[in-house]
Amino acid sequence: MSTDLTTPHPLQACWDLQLAGLAADALRVALTIDLFEHLEQFTAPAQLANVLDLEPFNTGYLLEMLWAQGLLERDVQGSLYRNGETAQRYLSRSAGSYCGDALLFRHQVLRQAGQTLEQALRNGLPSATAPGPEMARRWAEAARVQIAQEQQAVTVAVACALVERLPQAPSLQRMLDLGGGPGLVAIALARQLPDLHGAVFDFAETAAVAQDNIERAGLEKRLGIISGDLDRDDFGRGYDLIWCSSVLHFADDLDGVLRRVHAALNPGGVLICCHAEVPEDRQTAARMLPYYLHMRMQGRHVLPAGELAQRLVEVGFGEVQQQDGLTYPVAPVSAVIASKL
């Protein structure tokens, strides 16, 4: 009787999960010590260790691990390392699309969620509450740094592509970036459509970050801000386009917000919602469920696949289309595009 000695053991999936945690720690350390700043050219581990005051042999092992993860390139002799394309574009602090702070932030948040998992299972988690002054300050700081990095590196391109495909795109005049954080999506859309004017809506502290970015972009004559709470405050009317990304998860009264969004659009106006949903496909679910586990345990809205589209129909939207599996920060999302009759 022959035995296949190379078929992965059934436990390999569990081992891979544990190994992924250590690989994430390796990336965290590399970002924390600014390792990628010193690997624009092929460099020996001992040379890098001398520059960063590290232990040479262990530096070599870390570089080899980052090479195996696809973040570094290695020369033909296997002794020198430099940034791969992803590291050069997103992990080197001097890069225009640097996302290192965002990755460190995600790492911290996910590890904290893991530490509270047993407590959540035994006792539940405290219900999410409206943000107080400290939370508002932290959210604004995230918008200034981490969220801005992810918007610039990922979200902006998705938003511009989705809007470009709209039949209404050439005639869009007024837009609202609902829960827009640093406002980089609104800025990008305004640059893409020269006739487009609009506003970014978010908490006051976060909206101030968007205002700074709008002024820095020289678009203060076309874009502004509206400060308020998504569930309680007016975000205006008369919009041809409303962009809404990963914010409906936090609504207290989801259907109420959707009705107000419908009322805020002009006839023929378009809503674009980019939000994660719980997919039926197991492989797709494996990519998004870990990220949203803590949020769901807090009672936040992470809807089953297709439910947001159905709710939009129920509040009065006409044609509703959905595109699943869009590339987005951390986990894929669905884009639901709904037109007001």
Buried (B, 14 or more C-beta within 10 A) or exposed (E): EEEEEEEEEEEEEEEEEEEEEEBBEBBBEBBEBEBBBBBEEBBBBEBBBEEEEBEEEEBBEBBBBBBEBEBBBBEEEEEBBBBBEBBBBBBBEEBEBBBBBBBBBBBEBBEEBEEEEEEBEEEEBEEEEEBEEEEBBEBBBBBBBBBBBBBBBBBBEBBBEBBEEBEEBEEBBBBBBBBBBBBBBBBBBBBBBEEBBBBBBBBEBBBBBBBBBBEEBEBEEBBBBBBBBBBEEEBBEEBBBBBBBBBBBBBBEBEEBBBBBBEBBBEEBBBBBBBBBBBEEEEBEEBBBBBBBBBBBBEBBBBEBBBBBEBBEEBEBEEBEBEBBBEBBBBBBBBBBBBBE
